[in-house]
């Protein structure tokens, strides 16, 4: 296997990169919680947040000591009391987004409280660590079903419910006090799955101050579904596209860091520098994420290349999201399919991990193959575009609001109908280097224009101002 020497300009960085690339996913989770995720002082410490965990900022990126950073668009939240209600506390998208909001609000001086509805009876080290990190950052953690949660909800300026399921907390905890709290509730919804449309979850939706949803398509879906199936109306709904953190952008824009990550991630996968890698990166393996259909497309693309005798570098498929301790029935089926088609040397299964930067640096194309209604937004898509990767995505959900078909990537249909189009798109990008690189650059430009952290903060700030105005009218 060909290997290229890489300069190591910073010993501390090199040791950390090697550590991150050799840790198991389970160990990495605890590593990032305890030693990397430091949102309380993230700009002073120059450490990546939840999803990355790589020290990348160098002195050239720092503001001079006498230059103050621009004021946060959330500064008006100073001294405001905010209660955040999460359906669970885990390393999945919804809770992590709510934690990001908690730390943004704490950074401007808001008084922030957190409560979690569903917690396992046995001790959970991840939950324990996350709660203590919030406490260290000044976020006060309350029992979801205690009197303190009720008192805080009543005195709060703002209550944020995260996900549809969190709606059950209103009646279960507030009971007769629900009507006093609804006028100051912002409901942040991320789901696209039909089983969340239950009246006992969302019956109070018409009466809250507002809803916040990650994409226009998801918002339209919720509007139609609630009216047609539940006979209720959505409140005023705000669309807030997500944004990449400053720290992820620093990794993506640091050519040395990317080169180091790329070489060592590829070495860990056993692929050469000239090989082409197409990857799905998810937090798990499921039919909803479309790994099974992707493998069928990948095999079909190999057949096309063979039949047409196309001259391309060896293609590889990478599936990030494998089970850490055990394989699901679906994952077992995927591995059996790979053996059956005799493509074991072309397909690589990687344990689920929050440390996506090494794989974004290592691959050449991201495949976003979420099925049915697609992703509500799909943050991994904008993260890949930050790394100048073209995206092959399903024409569903929020992906259609991120990927410009034919410009920053290609879209294909969901379901079995999308297998052959995706295979052809894989071949297109494998056989046209300039197209692949141009799409990646255009995706990066699109991220810089609209999908950065400060864009997201501005969008959330506008929503919170409107909700606070409306809540004051509702309460008085």
N, C-alpha and C positions, 0 to 999 in steps of 0.2 A: 504494500500500500504506500502510495506516495505521500510524503509528509513535507511540510514546508516550515522552515525555521521562522519563529515569530519573536520580535523583540519584546522584552519584558521591562518596560520603563519604570515600573513601580512595584517593588517587591510585595508590598502589602496587598496590592490589587491582585497580583498573580496568585498569591496564596489563597485569597478569598475565592477567586474564580475556580481554582482547582478544587477547593472544598465544595463549592456549590455544584460542581459537575460530578463529584463522586459520591455525594450524600444520597441516600435513598430518599424517596418522596416523603415518607413518614418522618424521618429524621429532619428533613429540610423544613417541614411544617413547623416543628418545634423550634428549629434553629432560627427561622425568620421571626417567629413570635417573640422570642426571648432576646435576640441580639441585633436584629436588623430593623424590624418595624418600629420606627421611632417617630411617630407623627407629632409628638409634643414639641419637638425641636428639629423638625426634618430639614429646614433650610440651614440651620446652624450646623447640623451634623453631616449634611450632604449624603444621606443614606436613602436608598430606595424604599418605597412603601410596600404594601402588601404583596403585589404580584411579582416583584423583581428581586430585591435583595442583593444588589451589586453596587459597590462603591465606585462611582464613576466621575463625580465632580472633581475637577482640578482647579488650581488657583485661577486659571484664566477665565473660569466660568463664574467666579464669585464677584459680587458687587464690591466696589471700594468701600472701606470702613466708614466713610463720611456720607455715603450715598444711601438714602433710605429707599427700600422697595416701595413700589406703588401701593396705595391703599387698597385693601380688599373690597370688592363690591359688596361684601357681606358685612361691612363695618357697622351698618345701622342695626345689626342684631346684638350689639354690645349691651350687656345687662339684661337681655331678654331671657325669659325662662322657657326652655324647650324640653319636651318629653318625647323621646323616640321609642316607639313600640315595634319590636321585631318579632316575627313568628318563631324565629330560632336564632341561635348564635352559632355560626359555623363559618367555614371558609368558602362558602358559596357566594354567588354574585349579589343577591339581595342584601344579606347582612353586611357584607363588606362595603357595599355602596352606602348603606346607612351609617356605618362606622366612619367612612370618609366624611360624610356630612357632619357627624358628631365632632370630628377633629377640626373641620373647617370652622364650625361655629365656636368651638372653644378657642381657636386662634384669634378670634375677634372679640373675645370676652363675654360670650353668651354663657348662661348658666344651663348646663346640659345634663339631662337625666336619661338613663337607658333602662329599659325593661324587656325581658325576653319571655315569650309566652310558653314555648315548649322547651323543656330542659330534661335531659335524661336523669333518672333517679340515681344512677351510679355516678361516681366521680369521672369527669371527662377533662383530660388535661388540656385539650385545645380550648374548651369553654373557660376553664379556670384561668388560663394564660391570657385569653382575650379580655376577660373581665378585669383582670388585674392591670393589663395595659391601659384599659380605659380609665380605671381608677387613678393610675399614675399620671394620666393626662388631664385629670380633673373632671372626668365624666362620672357622675354618680350613678351607681348601679342599684336598682331597686328590684324587689320581688314583684313579679307581675300581678300577683293576686293579694298583695298586702295593702294595708291602709295607707302606707306612704305613697304608693302608686296612685291611689284615688285622690289623695290630697294634692299631689303634684299636678295631676291632670286638671284639677279644678283651678289651681292658681296659675298654671302655665299660660304664657302668651301664645304658644303654638304647640300642637300635638301632631307628630308625624307617625302615621301608620305605614309600615313597610310590608307590602304584598297584600293580596286580597284576604288571605287567611287571617291576617291580624285583625280583621273586622270582628271576629268572634270575641275579642278581648273587650269590646265596648259593652256588650250586654253581660258578659260573664263577670266583669269586674265593677264597672261603673253602675250598672243596674239603674236605679231611679235617677242617678245623676247624669245619664247619657245626654239628655237634652241640653244640659249646661255646658257640655264639652264639645258637642258636634260643631258649633259655629267656628271653632278654632282648630279644626282637624284638617290637615293636609294628608291626602291618601296617595302614597307613592306606589304605583302598580307596575310590576315587571312581567306578569304572567301572560302567556298566550294559550294556555292549555284549558280545554273546555271544562274540566272537573272543578275549576275554581269558580264557575258561575253557579253558585248556590245562594239562595236567598238568605239563609241564616249567616252567610259570610258578609254579604254586601248590601243588606237591606237598608243600611243607613247612608249609603252612598249619596242619594239625592240631597241629603241635609248637611253634608260637610262643606267646609269653606272652599275646598277645591281638590282636584285630583291632578297628579303629576305622572306622566307616562313617557317612556323613553323613545317612542317613535310615533309618527303620524298614523301609520298603518295599524299599530296596536290600539291607539286611541279610537280610531274609526271602528275597529272590531268590537271594542268594549261598548261603544255607543250603540251599535246595532244589536249586539247580543243582549245587553241589559234591557233594551226596549222590547225586543221581539220575544225573548224567552222568560224574562223576569218581570216585565211590565213596570220597570222603574226607569228613571232618567239619570244620566250621569250629571254630576255637578259641573261647574266651570272647569274645563280640562286644559292643562298646560303641557306642552310638549317640550321635554328637556333632553336633547341629545347629550350623550356622555362625552367625556374628554380624556385624553391621555395625560398622565401625571407629568410634571416637569422632570422627574427622575427617569421615567421611561424614555422620554425624549432625549435626555442626556446620553443614555446608553445608545439609543438608535442613531444619534448624531456623532458619536465618538468612534471614529474609524478604527482606532487601535483596540478599543474594547470589543467592537464587533468582530474584528479579525481574530482576536484571542478566543472569544466565545465560539466563533464558527469552527476554528480548527479543533478545539478540544471537544465540542459537542459532536462533530463529525467523527472524531477518533473514537468517542464512546459508542457511537452507532456502528462503527466499522465500515464507513463509506469513504470514498476518495474525494479529494477537493474538486475534481471535475465532474463528479456525479450530480444528477439533478434530483432534488428532493421535493416532493409534494406532500404536504402534511395537513392532517386534521389535529387541532389542539383543543381539547375539551377537558372538563373536570370529571368525566366518566364516559363509559361506553354504553350506548343505548340506541335503540332504533330511531328515536327522535333526533339524535345527532347524526345519523346517517352513515356511520362507519361501514356498515355492511354494503350499502349501495356504492360507497366510494371505492371499496375494494373491487367490486364488480367492474366499475368504470376503469379503475387502474389496470386490471387484467385485460380489459378490452382495448385499452390504449396500447398495451404491449403487443397485442395481436395485430393492431393496425400498423404499428411500426415494423413488425416482422413481415407482414404481408406486402407492404409497400416498399420494403427494404430501405427505410429511411435511415440516414446517417445522423444519429443523435447520441449524446453521452448516455450511459446507463441511467435508467430511471429507478427511483426508489419511492416507496410510500411509507410515511411515518405516521403512526397513530399514537398521539399523546393522550393519556386518560385511562390507561390500563389499571385494573385493580391492584392495590398494593399487596394485600395478603391472600386474596382469592380471586379467581376469575368467575365472572357471571356466566350464565348459560349462553348469552349472546357472544361474549368474548371467546368462549370455547368454540362456538360455531365459526367465528371469524378465523381463528387459528387453524381449525380443520379445513376451512376453505383454502387458506394459503397453502397448506400441505397438499391438498387435492390438486390445486392448480400448479404445484411445483414452483412457487415463487417465494420460497422461504428466504432466499438471499436478497430479495427485493423489498420485503415488507418488514418493518421494525415496530414493535410494540414498546411503548415507553410508559412507565408508571405515571399516574396523575401527579401533577406538581403545580404549585403556584409560581414557580420560578421559570417563566416562559421565555425570558430573554435569550438564553443559550439556544433554544430551538428556533426562535425567530431569526437569530443571527445565522443559524446553520442551514436553514431551508431556502428554497428558491421560489416556492409558490405556496400560499395558504389556500386550503380548500375549506370553505364554510358550507357544510352539507346538511344543515339542519332541515328537518322534514316538516310536513304538515303546514302549519302557519309560519314556520321559520322562527327565527330569534326575535324577541322583542326589540333588541338592538344588536347585541353581539359585540362586546368590547374587544374581543380578540381580533376582530376585523380591523378596527382602527389602530390597534397595536401593531399588527402586521404591516399595515400601510405606512406606519411611522418608520419601519425598517425597510421601506422601499420594496415591498413584496407585492406583486399582483395577486388578486384574490379571485378564485373561482367559487362563486357562491350560488346558492339556490335563490330563485326569483321569488322570494317570500319574506314577509316580515320586515324588520328594520334593515336587513342587508340591502334591500333595494334603495334605501335612503342613504346608504354609505357608498356602495360600489356603483360607479358609473359604467354601465355595460358598454364594452368596447373601448373604454378609455382607461379605467383603473383596474380592469379585470373583465371577466365574462360571467354572465348569469345563465343558469340552466334550470329547467323545471324540477319541481320536487317529485318524489316517487320514482317508480320504475321508468317513467317517461324521461327522466333526467339522466339515466345511466349512460346512454349512448352520446347525448350532447356533452356531458361532462368528459367522457373519454376523448371526444374530438377536441375539446378545449384543452385537455392535457397535452394532446399531440401538437396543437397549435403553438402552445407556449414552449414545448420541448424543442420544436423545430425552428422557432424564430427568436433568436437571442435578443435582437434589438427591440422587438415588440415586448418581450418580457421586461426588459430593462426600462423601456419608455413607460410602460404601464406602472411599474413600481415607482418611478419618479413622479408621475402624475398623482398617484395615490398619496405619496408623501406631501406633495403640494396641497392636496385637498385636506389632509389632516391639519397642516399648518394654517389653513384658511378657516377651519370651523370645528375641529375636534381636539382642542387643547384644553388643559385644566382651566385656564382663565376664561375660555368660552363657556365651559360648563358652570363655573362659579357665577358668571354674569347672568346666565339663563336661570339658575336657581335663585339668585338674588331677586330678579324681577318677579319670580313666582312668589317668593316669601313676602315681598312688599305688598303684592295684591292680596294674598291670603290674610295678612295682618290687618289690612284696611277692612276687608270683608268681615273678619272675625270681630273687630271692634264694633262694626255696625250691627252684627248679629247679637252681640252680647249686651249692647246698650240700646 
